[in-house]
């Protein structure tokens, strides 16, 4: 067996950031047996993170096709990514937009009607819901789109972390963007200090069995350079909206719990009991506390 290489950039300078717990849920559905968590790895060359080992691409598609269309419905109300993209596109001239992984069409439905709206979605149930809202679902994945179909804007919100072949995905996505059009990626940011240096494999975003790939901003910049595109713009965001006081209380809880963990580690050494305090605080209680997400915006110059 050869040395493990970074699945994102292809280089071999990778290091384990710890084991990820097994998970008995995938895209909102209970599964048995649970999917093995594997380990979270970081690439010292490009700064990306990825889960290894993983299921095959066909296994993931099969699971997504069976996913219900009600898992994330309504969650956009508290999310920052939708609002940030709406604001960014507010002064855009309109035109056509493709939402890759449109789910039930919540993002497209909230977008200005200046845009002609299209989507692709692997979940059969979610795609039906999107179609019922008057949206045009063109297929399950980008692979099914004819190369002649191009759009003024292509967005992929909470998608690329599900993708095994990032280079292929980005290349396909940018090929469907018109000259001077935009490709907007919104996902977890592996450059977040607390994810990268404190929680590592126990960070909340690493837990989901369907989250397998976390490209860094440095990787996106290098991808753009190789494609002859200008460097992409990065906007760092918190995943959910949280008022100042709630965020402050959550941060104080984190500081207290982490200080206890570090003290226990220094006095008694790491034990199973001591280690458990970190993943507990690294999960849902900290969603929205840190700027652990980012939007990466590419402009296709048609080169």
PERAQUI-V672174 format. One record per run of one state. SS is the DSSP state (A for helix, B for strand, O for the rest). FROM is the first residue (numbers start at 1). TO is the last residue. Records with the same first field share a line. If there is no record, write none. Layout:
SS = FROM-TO / FROM-TO
This chain:
O = 1-13 / 20-22 / 27-28 / 36-38 / 44-48 / 53-56 / 66-74 / 80-80 / 90-94 / 101-105 / 110-114 / 121-123 / 133-135 / 140-141 / 145-150 / 158-159 / 163-165 / 176-176 / 189-192 / 203-203 / 207-212 / 215-216 / 227-232 / 238-239 / 241-243 / 269-271 / 282-283 / 287-292 / 300-303
B = 14-19 / 23-26 / 29-35 / 39-43 / 49-52 / 79-79 / 95-100 / 115-120 / 136-139 / 151-157 / 177-188 / 213-214 / 233-237 / 240-240 / 293-299
A = 57-65 / 75-78 / 81-89 / 106-109 / 124-132 / 142-144 / 160-162 / 166-175 / 193-202 / 204-206 / 217-226 / 244-268 / 272-281 / 284-286
